[in-house]
Amino acid sequence: MSLKHSMCLLSRVSFRTVSFRTAAGALDRGYSLYHVPLRCVREPEPLGFVQCRSASSSSPARPPDTSLFVPLNIKSDYNEDGSVGTELSRPLDKSEALKVLNKFYKRKEIQRLAAENGLDARLFHQAFISFRKFVMESGAIGADLHIVLNDICCGAGHTDDLYPYFMRHAKQIFPMLDCMDDLRKISDLRVPAKWYPEARAIQRKIIFHAGPTNSGKTHHAIQRYLEAKSGVYCGPLKLLAHEIFEKSNSAGVPCDLVTGEERTFMDPEGRQSGHVACTIEMCSVNMPYEVAVIDEIQMIRDPSRGWAWTRALLGLCAEEIHVCGEAAAVNFVTELMYTTGEEVEVRNYKRLTPITLLDHALESLENLRPGDCIVCFSKNDIYSISRQIEARGLECAVIYGSLPPGTKLAQAKKFNDPDDPCKILVATDAIGMGLNLSIKRIIFSSLMKPSVNEKGEKEMDTISTSQALQIAGRAGRFSSVFKEGEVTTMHRDDLLVLKEILGRAVDPIETAGLHPTAEQIEMFAYHLPEATLSNLIDIFVSLSQVDGMYFVCNIDDFKFLADMIQHIPLNLRSRYVFCTAPINKKQPFVCTSFLKFARQFSRDEPLTFSWVCGHISWPLAPPRNIKDLIHLEAVHDVLDLYLWLSYRFMDMFPDASLVRDIQKELDNIIQIGVRNITRLIRASEASAFPSSSSSSGALSGPDEAAPLLSPFSTDRKASYQELWRARAQKPSQRRVRSSKILGFRVEDGQKGLKDSLSSRLIQEGLLTPDLLEQLQREWSSGQPPRWADSGSESGNDSKPSARGKKKK
């Protein structure tokens, strides 16, 4: 039998084919997580044979990444008629059959024909191994294949006659081969503007408010938002959405709040208000509005969240779309709107207050002034610098990304309060947006920041011009007490680098993010029912086609969660929703909780308030060290996860209001810990170095046993104010530093540190010679000094270090 005859036989073999229309019909149930309508994906042309065709005649489809195709294990379905082949011919000689199969594998013509039908070298080899195992190990292989193999072994047939049966087997273990055109159509992301027919049905007016931070661009957009009969504000942070929510209601414009974890309706009966402030992922592209505001549009290129800005910009059904952001996004947004036939009106703004790049670095924490903000890019730097500041008798506020929103607001309020002794802020780039702060001078402790590239790989790189401007722009804001801002660095060498960064033009935005929707993944799953969710996502991205204006957002976090709960029996829609939950995968307790939530959900057992309390060991005590504080932050994230899921599975997470109540209590507990963060750091160091802490037990005792400090008394405020005045009068005096961050070795000047500290305190009137002698006696006798009562913590930072060195 010839190879041409084999092809004729192949054409008669009945393969399983599924139409796109049928798959879409199976999705009528359920809901759309991101409100993307099913008709967003274009209906394909009639399918051909296995040969993969381009979804567009103008651009060829890229070959799929076949390493993602996982072969399925199949069992023989021919047990009942297995004896028919034997009766019609004879029993199969397995040794002869093995020789025939190996000869078939080596045929170049077969390899070429298989490649034309979707089997590259990798898939061809895997398919052959499976086919050979099926023939050699199965008790029955089907009458047709049995007869053909016997004919070839007897010399009455040709090796090529196996090809139709080999392809039939290949499509059983690789079902995607039989529907590749369907899969390409589903993953075609080249024209996302067509995904939103409601928005295309109206002529929208696009107004771009372009300008740097503190230029009033968002203020003007919000004014138009408040004047409209209906409107939606879409922001990147819960804090920003909450700020607009409060501002709108304070102005007499009823406004609802919608975030992933919270729904607040102003109407007592729960009816929606005309205005809503939401995080951008939660905006509805089906609800009509008069005005929509999209804040921080430059985040449309964010590797993880950019898809949300793309969706809002293309899909919001509003008569006016007010876009706020950097001028670097103007050209791109204009080009993007050209694809929808909408013009963009650009309104440019300039900064309202001047900001100056200083020609000298800070170099020493002795040079700190009220209104200073030190910006770090790691928690460890936050801990280290905040302790050094308070060791110098100054109080500082602390803000970093993993703190709860309430704690961030409390620390911001503390720093902004003119009557509070706290005049220094130590923060990460979390202050770049969402918080109103009265900062005079921004000080970069470093210019290196860890980041994740588009491939999901972690990198350490210099901050971009856009990031530097965003952070530096927090100094000297129009609404603060400081009408002029300053920016500098901690180290002299970094100052030249910062000048270069700020001197460069901001990189123009060139692409926008996209993300596969639940509907698209369900369509993939209909064609590939045995594939895991992680594998479905991989195949989708591999086959996806985007034009030069878009990219597919990073899906590593999604896949991480999908792999974590793959063994838990969940339907695909629920599994997809769980995997889109915004959790911090770096926190083991959060990941463990996520797993337990999914397992409890799969058993159809509601996650009640008592179950949650038992899981997190509620009630929780105030933190005694940094490890405790980090755990409390993780617990807060777990409660956030519960609230997030409660709005998607209300019957399975029924106690959202009770969980929200204890989350507020937990926020207050965390605030206590952050107010006393330097004491937590000392307690952590004492537990990390028990030998040194035991040698200075008089110092470690109060840190671990004493209750956390309450807000400062009036006497302590007066002491801080006196210290500020004393520092202002004697700017030339310096204290030797023992900080790795500031570039000094611990060994340098230990004795000078002890001497200069005591003499300095006496000179500034904060310590008398009698008190110094009393402290020395208590130290020698091993009695714990009462520094917690007096409020002076400087000795508590420097003295143990000096004593530890002497013992060594």
Helices and strands as residue ranges (DSSP letters): H 3-12, H 20-25, G 38-40, G 66-68, H 82-88, H 94-106, H 108-116, H 121-137, H 143-153, G 159-162, H 163-173, G 175-179, H 180-186, G 192-195, H 197-200, E 205-210, H 217-227, E 231-235, H 238-250, E 255-258, E 263-264, E 275-279, G 280-282, E 288-294, G 297-301, H 306-315, E 317-325, G 327-329, H 330-338, E 344-348, E 355-357, G 365-367, E 372-375, H 379-391, E 396-399, H 405-416, E 424-427, G 429-432, E 441-444, E 448-452, E 458-462, H 465-472, E 485-489, H 492-503, E 512-514, H 518-527, H 533-543, E 550-552, H 556-564, H 572-579, H 588-602, H 609-616, H 626-646, H 656-675, H 677-688, H 690-695, H 697-705, H 714-729, H 750-763, H 769-781, H 787-790, H 794-807
